[in-house]
C-alpha cells in the first residue's frame, strides 16, 4: 500500500507561508511501534513539524476503508476473512496499531487536529474519492465491503484488468451516496479547517467513454459538498475550506469528468491542485493555462502545483527518487510560472528523498520559496504526464535514438545569472556506450562536454550520464530548448534521461 505525503508551499496571505504535509491513511500506523499508539505518540507526530516551515497538516483518514471507527465505512481492522498476510508485514502493523488506538479510546484524527491548533498548524482532512490500491487481489484486507459486494458498480463491471477499471463508477447514484456519506461524517465528526477532495486517487471515476458527460455529475457532487462545508462553518464558527486535486492538464481534467475550471468559477472550491497521480513528478504543469482558463476567479483560490516523490523519464522507465535539488527545481519552475503553492505528494517522514541523512529535515526547515529554490542547486528533469484523458498524448519524448538526435523543451523558471548550468543526458547500456560522443546546443548555442556524472543512483538503468556545460549567456527564463545528437560513425546509442542542472 503506497503511503502518501504532501507538502504545499502556501503563497496566499489568508493561509500563511509554509509547507502543508498530507499524512495518508496508513503511514503513521505502519511505521510506528505499538508503544507509540498513545496520546504522546500521536502528539509527537505533529510536534516534529512545529517550528519548521510546515504551516498545514492534511490528514487522510481513508482509502476504501477508514483508519478510524467509521459509521459509514468499514474500519481497516474489520477483516472478516480477508487476506492480511503481506510479505512485508505492513498490513498486520496497520491493522493492529489502528485497532490499538481505538481500543485505547484514541481517535488519531481528533487528537492530531487538536494538537495542530496547539502548535499553530492548520489541520485539514484529505478524503480519497476512489482509491483502488491492491484491487488485483479482491480478497485483500484494505477493501471495503461496499466495493467487494458490488462489482457491478465498477467502471468496468466485474473487470479483471487494470486497477482503474475496478474503480467505482460515479455515474451510479449509490456510489455517489456511498462517498457523500463519508463526506458528511468527516465534517460532522471532526472540526478541521478544510476538506480536500482527492480526485487523483485514482483519477478515473466513470465508465470508459462516459468521462466527459460525467463532468456535470462531479460538479453537482462538489456543489453538495460546498453546501455542507458552509453549513458546518456556520456551526463551528470558523471557515471550512474546500480543496480538490485534479490532473495536471486542464483538458485532461475535464476529459476525465473533473471540471475544475467550473468549480473555481462557481466559487465551489478554495484550493485547486493540478497534480500527477503517482508515476512521476511532472516538471511542466501549465499553471499559466489554468489561470487563463479560470479567468478572474483565480484570485479567489490558492492554485498549487502538485509534485511527487518519484521520477520517471517515460512510462515504462524504472522508478527514480527525488532529491532536494529536483524538488527545488520543481518549485522554482512552477512558482515562477504563477503557482501560489507547491504541493508534494508521498514525501513521508523520516527520509523519503535521495541524499544524505537529514535531507528531509533540511527541506522542512529551508522551505520552498522561489527565493530559496532559485538560489540553491536545482534540477529540471524531462518527464511526462501520467494521467490524461482518452485520446490525449502523455507528452513523453524519451527514449531518443541518439544518432537521429532529439530536442527537449525544459522550463527552468528564473534564468541563472551566475554559477553553472549543466545538461545531463543518460545513455542506456549498449555496445560501445563508453565510446559514444554527442553534441548539445542550448537555445542554439553550443555546450561544452564535461566529465560523466558520478552518481548513477539518480538515473536508473543509465550506463553513462553525459554532461555538458551550457553557456549562461544563452539561458532564458522560462522555457529553454536543448538539442542533442550523437556524432556520426559510432555505434548507435539510446538516450533515456535528460535534465538541466543549475548550481548558482
C-alpha positions in Angstrom: 0.0 0.0 0.0 1.6 3.2 -1.1 1.6 5.8 1.6 1.1 9.4 0.9 2.7 12.6 2.0 2.0 16.1 0.6 3.8 19.3 1.0 2.5 22.6 -0.1 4.2 26.0 -0.2 1.4 28.4 0.6 1.6 31.8 -1.0 -1.8 33.1 -0.1 -1.7 35.6 2.8 -5.0 34.1 4.0 -3.4 30.7 4.5 0.0 31.9 5.5 3.5 30.9 4.4 4.9 27.4 4.6 4.5 23.7 3.9 1.5 21.5 4.2 2.1 17.9 4.9 -0.5 15.3 3.9 -0.3 12.3 6.2 -2.0 9.4 4.5 -4.3 6.7 5.9 -1.6 4.1 6.6 1.8 5.7 7.0 1.7 6.5 10.7 0.3 3.1 11.7 2.7 1.1 9.5 5.9 3.0 10.5 5.4 3.4 14.3 5.8 0.8 17.0 2.8 -0.3 19.2 4.3 1.7 22.1 3.7 4.9 20.1 0.0 4.2 19.8 -0.7 6.6 22.6 -1.5 10.3 23.2 2.2 11.0 23.5 2.9 9.2 20.2 0.1 11.0 18.4 1.3 14.3 19.7 4.9 13.6 18.8 3.9 13.1 15.1 2.5 16.7 15.0 5.3 18.1 17.1 8.0 17.1 14.6 6.6 19.8 12.3 6.3 22.5 14.9 8.9 25.3 14.5 9.6 24.3 10.8 8.2 25.8 7.6 5.2 23.5 8.0 2.0 25.5 8.4 -0.7 23.0 7.5 -1.2 19.3 8.0 -3.5 17.5 5.7 -4.7 14.3 7.4 -6.0 11.5 5.2 -8.4 9.2 7.1 -9.4 6.8 4.4 -8.8 4.8 1.2 -11.6 2.3 0.7 -11.7 1.7 4.4 -11.3 4.2 7.2 -8.4 4.2 9.7 -10.9 5.1 12.5 -14.1 3.5 13.7 -16.5 4.9 11.0 -20.3 4.6 11.0 -20.4 4.6 7.2 -17.3 2.6 6.1 -15.5 -0.5 7.3 -12.6 0.3 9.6 -9.2 -1.0 8.5 -9.4 -3.7 11.2 -12.8 -5.0 10.0 -11.2 -8.0 8.3 -13.9 -10.7 8.2 -11.9 -13.4 6.4 -10.0 -11.0 4.1 -6.3 -11.7 3.3 -4.0 -9.7 5.6 -0.8 -11.7 5.0 1.7 -9.5 3.2 5.3 -10.3 3.0 6.5 -7.1 4.5 4.1 -7.3 7.4 2.7 -3.8 6.8 -0.9 -5.0 6.7 -0.8 -6.5 10.1 1.1 -3.5 11.5 -1.5 -1.1 10.1 -4.5 -3.1 11.3 -3.0 -3.8 14.7 -1.9 -0.3 15.5 -5.1 1.4 14.3 -7.2 -1.0 16.4 -4.9 -0.5 19.4 -5.7 3.2 19.3 -9.4 2.5 19.0 -9.3 0.1 22.0 -7.5 2.8 24.0 -10.2 5.3 23.2 -8.0 7.5 21.0 -9.1 8.9 17.7 -5.9 9.9 15.9 -7.6 12.5 13.7 -9.3 14.2 16.5 -6.0 14.2 18.5 -4.0 15.5 15.6 -6.5 18.3 14.8 -6.4 19.5 18.4 -2.6 19.2 18.6 -2.1 21.1 15.3 -4.0 24.0 16.7 -2.0 24.0 19.9 1.2 24.2 17.8 -0.1 26.9 15.4 -0.5 24.5 12.4 -3.7 24.5 10.4 -5.4 21.0 10.2 -7.2 19.8 7.1 -8.8 16.4 6.2 -7.9 14.9 2.8 -10.5 12.3 1.5 -9.6 9.8 -1.2 -12.5 9.8 -3.6 -11.9 6.5 -5.4 -8.9 4.5 -4.1 -8.2 1.2 -5.7 -4.9 0.0 -4.2 -4.5 -3.7 -4.4 -7.7 -4.4 -6.4 -5.8 -7.1 -8.3 -6.4 -9.1 -5.1 -10.1 -8.9 -4.3 -9.5 -10.6 -1.0 -7.1 -8.0 0.2 -7.8 -6.6 3.7 -7.9 -3.0 2.6 -11.1 -3.3 0.5 -14.4 -2.0 1.9 -17.3 -4.5 1.7 -19.2 -2.0 -0.5 -16.7 -2.4 -3.2 -16.4 -6.2 -2.7 -20.1 -6.8 -2.9 -20.8 -4.6 -5.9 -18.5 -5.4 -8.8 -21.5 -4.2 -10.9 -20.6 -0.7 -9.6 -17.1 -0.7 -11.0 -16.2 1.4 -14.0 -15.9 -1.9 -16.0 -18.3 -4.2 -14.1 -16.5 -7.4 -12.9 -13.3 -6.4 -14.6 -10.2 -8.5 -14.2 -8.0 -5.9 -16.0 -6.3 -2.7 -14.9 -6.7 -1.3 -11.4 -8.6 1.8 -12.6 -11.1 -0.4 -14.4 -12.2 -1.6 -11.0 -12.6 1.9 -9.6 -16.2 2.8 -8.6 -18.4 4.5 -11.2 -19.7 7.9 -10.0 -22.3 7.7 -12.7 -24.1 5.3 -10.3 -26.2 7.1 -7.7 -25.4 4.5 -5.0 -21.7 5.2 -5.5 -22.1 8.9 -5.1 -24.2 8.4 -1.9 -21.6 6.0 -0.5 -18.9 8.7 -0.8 -21.2 11.6 0.2 -21.9 9.7 3.4 -18.3 9.8 4.3 -18.1 13.5 3.5 -20.9 14.1 5.9 -19.4 12.0 8.6 -16.0 13.7 8.3 -17.5 17.2 8.6 -19.7 16.2 11.5 -17.1 14.2 13.4 -14.0 16.4 13.0 -13.5 20.2 13.5 -10.9 20.7 10.7 -10.0 23.9 8.9 -10.7 22.4 5.5 -11.6 19.3 3.5 -9.7 18.2 0.4 -11.4 16.0 -2.2 -8.6 13.9 -3.6 -9.9 13.0 -7.1 -6.4 11.8 -8.1 -6.8 8.6 -6.0 -7.0 7.2 -8.7 -8.2 9.7 -11.2 -10.8 7.6 -13.2 -14.3 7.9 -12.0 -16.7 7.0 -14.9 -17.3 4.1 -17.2 -15.0 4.2 -20.3 -16.5 6.6 -22.8 -18.6 8.3 -20.2 -15.9 10.5 -18.7 -16.8 13.9 -20.3 -20.5 13.6 -19.6 -19.6 12.8 -16.0 -18.4 16.3 -15.5 -21.8 17.7 -14.5 -22.2 14.8 -12.1 -18.9 15.7 -10.2 -19.8 19.4 -10.4 -23.2 18.6 -8.7 -21.4 16.5 -6.2 -19.0 19.3 -5.4 -21.9 21.8 -5.0 -23.4 19.5 -2.4 -20.1 19.2 -0.5 -19.7 23.0 -0.7 -23.1 23.4 0.8 -22.2 21.1 3.7 -18.9 22.9 4.4 -20.8 26.2 4.6 -23.3 24.7 7.0 -20.6 23.3 9.2 -18.6 26.5 9.1 -21.7 28.3 10.5 -21.9 25.7 13.3 -18.2 25.7 14.0 -17.9 29.5 14.0 -14.9 29.5 11.5 -14.4 29.0 7.8 -14.1 25.4 6.4 -12.2 25.5 3.2 -12.7 23.0 0.3 -9.9 21.8 -2.0 -9.6 19.4 -4.9 -6.7 17.5 -6.6 -7.0 17.0 -10.4 -4.8 16.1 -13.4 -2.0 18.5 -14.4 -3.6 19.5 -17.7 -7.0 21.3 -17.9 -8.1 19.2 -20.9 -7.1 16.0 -19.0 -9.2 17.1 -16.0 -12.3 17.9 -18.0 -11.8 14.9 -20.2 -11.9 12.7 -17.1 -15.0 14.4 -15.7 -13.2 16.9 -13.3 -14.4 20.3 -14.4 -12.2 22.2 -12.1 -12.5 25.4 -14.0 -16.2 25.5 -13.4 -15.7 24.6 -9.7 -13.5 27.7 -9.3 -15.7 30.0 -11.3 -18.7 29.0 -9.3 -16.8 29.5 -6.0 -17.1 25.9 -5.1 -13.5 25.4 -4.0 -10.8 27.4 -2.3 -7.8 25.4 -3.4 -7.0 23.7 -6.7 -4.1 21.3 -7.1 -3.2 20.2 -10.6 -1.0 17.1 -10.0 0.2 13.8 -11.4 -1.2 10.6 -10.0 1.9 8.8 -8.8 4.2 7.6 -11.6 6.3 10.7 -11.8 6.7 14.3 -10.9 5.5 16.5 -13.9 8.0 19.3 -14.3 5.9 21.1 -16.9 2.5 21.8 -15.3 0.9 24.7 -17.3 -0.1 26.9 -14.4 -0.5 29.9 -16.8 -3.0 27.9 -18.8 -5.0 27.1 -15.7 -5.0 30.8 -14.8 -6.1 31.8 -18.3 -8.9 29.2 -18.4 -10.2 30.1 -15.0 -10.1 33.8 -15.6 -10.6 36.5 -12.9 -11.9 33.9 -10.4 -8.4 32.5 -10.0 -7.7 35.3 -7.5 -10.2 33.7 -5.1 -8.4 30.4 -4.8 -5.0 29.0 -3.9 -3.6 27.4 -7.1 -1.0 24.8 -6.2 1.4 22.8 -8.5 1.4 19.2 -7.3 4.6 17.2 -7.4 5.5 13.6 -6.5 8.3 11.8 -4.7 9.1 9.7 -7.7 10.6 10.4 -11.1 10.2 8.5 -14.4 11.5 9.7 -17.7 8.9 7.8 -19.7 6.0 5.4 -18.8 7.9 2.1 -18.9 11.1 3.6 -17.3 12.2 2.3 -13.8 11.5 4.4 -10.8 13.9 7.1 -9.6 13.6 9.0 -6.4 13.7 12.8 -6.0 16.4 14.6 -4.1 16.5 18.1 -2.7 17.8 19.8 -5.9 15.0 18.2 -8.1 12.4 19.3 -5.5 13.8 22.8 -5.6 13.7 22.7 -9.4 10.1 21.7 -9.4 9.3 24.6 -7.0 11.3 27.2 -8.8 9.7 26.5 -12.2 6.1 26.4 -11.0 6.3 29.3 -8.6 7.9 31.3 -11.5 5.0 30.5 -13.8 2.3 31.6 -11.4 1.6 28.9 -8.8 0.6 30.1 -5.4 1.8 26.9 -3.8 4.0 23.8 -4.3 2.3 20.6 -3.3 4.5 17.5 -2.9 2.9 14.0 -2.6 4.4 10.9 -0.9 7.1 12.9 0.9 6.9 10.8 4.1 9.0 11.0 7.2 11.6 10.1 8.1 13.8 10.1 5.0 11.7 9.9 1.8 14.2 11.5 -0.5 17.6 10.6 -2.0 20.5 12.3 -0.3 22.4 12.3 2.9 20.7 11.8 6.3 18.8 14.9 7.3 17.8 15.8 3.7 14.1 15.8 4.6 14.6 17.9 7.7 16.6 20.4 5.6 13.7 20.6 3.2 11.2 21.3 6.1 13.4 23.9 7.7 14.5 25.7 4.5 11.1 25.7 2.8 10.5 26.0 -1.0 10.0 29.7 -1.6 11.0 30.9 -5.0 14.0 32.7 -3.5 15.2 29.6 -1.6 14.6 27.3 -4.6 16.3 29.6 -7.1 19.4 30.4 -5.0 20.3 26.8 -4.3 21.3 23.9 -6.6 18.3 22.7 -8.6 17.4 20.1 -11.2 14.8 20.3 -14.1 14.0 16.8 -15.3 12.3 15.7 -18.5 9.3 13.5 -17.6 5.8 13.0 -18.9 2.0 13.2 -18.0 0.9 10.2 -16.1 -2.8 10.9 -16.1 -4.5 12.1 -19.3 -8.0 11.7 -20.8 -8.8 9.2 -23.5 -7.2 10.2 -26.8 -4.7 12.6 -25.3 -0.9 12.4 -25.6 1.1 11.8 -22.4 3.8 14.1 -24.0 6.6 11.6 -23.4 9.7 12.5 -25.5 12.1 9.8 -24.2 13.7 7.4 -25.1 15.5 9.1 -28.0 17.6 7.5 -30.8 20.9 9.3 -30.2 22.0 9.1 -33.9 18.8 10.7 -35.1 19.0 13.2 -32.3 16.3 14.8 -30.1 15.1 18.1 -28.7 13.8 18.9 -25.2 11.8 22.0 -24.1 12.6 22.5 -20.4 11.0 25.1 -18.2 13.6 26.3 -15.6 11.9 29.3 -14.0 14.4 32.1 -13.3 17.4 32.1 -15.5 20.7 31.8 -13.6 22.9 35.0 -13.7 26.0 33.3 -12.2 27.2 29.8 -11.4 27.0 26.8 -13.6 24.3 25.3 -15.9 24.7 21.7 -17.0 22.7 19.5 -19.4 22.7 15.8 -18.4 21.9 13.1 -21.0 21.6 9.5 -19.7 22.6 6.7 -22.1 21.4 3.1 -21.5 23.7 0.2 -21.7 24.6 -0.7 -25.3 27.7 -1.9 -27.1 30.4 0.8 -27.2 28.4 3.1 -24.9 31.7 4.1 -23.3 32.9 5.5 -26.6 29.8 7.5 -27.5 30.1 11.2 -28.0 27.3 13.7 -28.5 26.9 17.4 -29.4 24.5 19.6 -27.4 23.1 23.0 -28.0 21.2 25.2 -25.6 19.0 27.7 -27.4 21.3 27.1 -30.5 24.5 27.9 -28.5 27.0 25.0 -28.3 27.6 23.4 -24.9 31.0 22.1 -23.8 31.4 18.4 -23.0 32.3 17.6 -19.4 33.3 14.5 -17.4 30.5 12.0 -16.9 28.1 12.3 -14.0 29.3 10.5 -10.9 26.0 9.4 -9.2 24.2 6.6 -11.1 21.5 6.3 -8.4 19.9 9.4 -9.7 19.4 7.8 -13.2 18.1 4.2 -13.1 19.3 2.0 -16.0 21.7 4.7 -17.2 25.1 3.3 -18.1 26.6 6.8 -18.7 25.4 10.2 -17.6 26.9 12.5 -20.2 27.3 16.1 -19.0 27.6 19.3 -21.0 28.4 22.8 -19.6 25.9 25.3 -21.1 26.7 29.0 -21.6 24.9 31.1 -19.0 24.5 33.9 -21.5 22.3 31.6 -23.6 20.0 30.6 -20.8 16.5 32.1 -20.8 13.9 32.4 -18.1 11.0 30.0 -18.6 11.4 27.5 -21.4 14.9 26.6 -22.8 15.4 24.5 -25.9 18.1 21.8 -25.8 19.2 19.8 -28.9 21.4 16.7 -28.7 22.7 14.3 -31.4 25.3 11.6 -31.4 28.3 12.2 -33.6 28.2 10.0 -36.8 30.4 7.0 -37.3 29.7 5.5 -33.9 27.6 2.6 -32.6 24.1 3.9 -32.1 23.0 4.7 -28.6 19.8 5.4 -26.8 19.1 8.5 -24.6 16.8 7.5 -21.7 17.3 10.5 -19.4 17.6 14.3 -19.8 17.7 17.3 -17.4 19.2 20.7 -16.9 21.0 21.3 -13.6 21.7 24.8 -12.2 24.3 25.5 -9.5 24.1 29.2 -8.7 
